[in-house]
Every structure is written in structure tokens, then in C-alpha cells.
Amino acid sequence: MAPTQTVVQFAIKSLGSVQTDFKADDKYQKCVCWAPHGMFFVTGGADGHIRTWSFPSMELMYDIEAHAKEIDDLIISPLGNRIISLSRDCKASVWKASDGSRICDLLWNGVKPEAVKSYRYRACRFGFINSDPSKSCMYTLHIPHVQSKKPQPNYITKWNPLTMKPEKAVSTGEDVLSALGISHNGHFLAVGTMSGSVGIYTTFNLQKLVWLKDVHGIFVTGLSFVPMTRTTRALVGDLDTAVLSISADKRISIVGVDKQGEYPSFLMFFGALLIIIVIFVFLAAIGLEL
């Protein structure tokens, strides 16, 4: 008997449309990001402008002439009060979401000062701290944009979202990064590469947990973590986390992290007892009495 299949269908209806890019030639929208409360969204594209639109009226709230080249990525902070933009002009800027005024530019220090200009920002995401939406960290990807005979490393950077200063940067290797994702609880970070590889890291110390090569036949275009609920665990297994990756090869893949091994309670008890015995023996050996 064939297994029962469940088919889910979505009825999608257009609620409205607006033109979001006005470059004279080859105009296109490259990124869009919704505010956490859903009251507005921002768009960026070939003309380097950030445009903020109210929802559901789809009216333009303001237009920022933000960058000299196309915008690669846009993200809104979890509190909805800041917009971060990354561009192919090698700059990353922070803007007030209320009126579009500039707060500051991000200054990266992950490599030697003379090498900073050979890198550009590729992606940016926020992640919660201990699943608390009021507390977060920011993460960016950095890729080389200057051709070199010797391949250059790529980097993940963790930022303090209050001071907008980098706290830690780690190299991911020479495979050029193309996508970034953060888990719903903020504990894990995933990256995709131009060769189709996928890696998963912890967010608190940027330690690599998994790196799988050739998950896709071509560059990874998007990453989304699977919410680890009872239903999803029944599908993907009892994992610590799992991430969905999509690619220009028209495939969807799942990469997971197995649960870390846990010691049985009786072993922990005997381990603690052994430590106590060792302490008593040591004190007796040096002539101390309790």
C-alpha cells in the first residue's frame, strides 16, 4: 500500500505593485526586507537607492540616495528602528528607519588595514540572543572583490548592534561566500558558497560545526533554518538544527547538525564522587584534616 501523501496548495493574490528601481538602463530590484511589525518594508536595487514603503497602502515614505553602486543586501533590526544596507561600492551603512537619516557606516577590521579595501560586504543578518527578540547580535559576510593570483579567505563577522563595532571575525576558507542565514533561536549561523557548499556555525563563538562540500552543483542563493518542532523532528530526525538551502541548480537540500553526545546521569554521579575522593586523598597527603 502506497504511503499517504499530503498536498498543500497556496492561493496567491496580488495586493498591489510599485516600481522600486529607477536606474536609466538595466533597472532591477535586488533585495526587499519587511519590518518585524509588518507596517513597512524597504527595497534596494541597481540604482543604489533605499526606498521605504508603507504597508498595506504601498506608498513611498522616503527615498535615500544611499550608495554609488547596486545594493546587495538590506536588513531591518529586530526592533524595527534601524536599516542596514550593503552595497557593491564596498560600503555598509546604518540608517534610522523612522526618517532615513544616516547613523553611521560600518568599519570592518577583520583583516590588516591595508587589506580591508580588497573586501566588500556580501550579506547581513540579525540573530536573537537566547531566543529573546529584545536582545540580538548582528552578523556579516565579507568576500574579496579584488582579483588576486592567490585566493583570499572569506570571513564571518559578529557585531555589537548597539555600538555597531565588530566583536569577532573568523575565516571560512577560500570558497567565496554567497548566502547567510540565522536560526530562529539565534544559536546557529549558516553560510552558502559559490561552489555550492554549506557550512553551519555556532553564533556565540563562530565555531564551525558542519561543512559539506558540493551540496549543490552551483552557487547557493538562499538559506533558511527549519524550526525544530515535534512535527519537523518527525521529518528530519532528532537534530540540534537543520537548514534548507536553495540554489541556481533548481534543487532544495537539507543539512543538519546531530545532537551533541550527553553523558548518562550515573556516570556524572560517579565522576563527581571520584573528584571528591581525589580531593580528600590530596588533603591527607599534605597533612591537612577536614
Secondary structure, DSSP 8 states (H G I E B T S, - for coil): -----------------------SSS--EEEEEE-TTSSEEEEEETT-EEEEEETTT--EEEEEE--SS-EEEEEE-TTSSEEEEEETTS-EEEEETTT--EEEE----SS-GGGGGGEEEEEEEEEEETTEEEEEEEEEEEEE-S--SS---EEEEEEETTTTEEEEEEEEESS-EEEEEE-TTSSEEEEEETTS-EEEEETTT--EEEEETTSSSS-EEEEEE----HHHHHHH-SEEEEEEEEETTS-EEEEEEE------HHHHHHHHHHHHHHHHHHHHHTT---
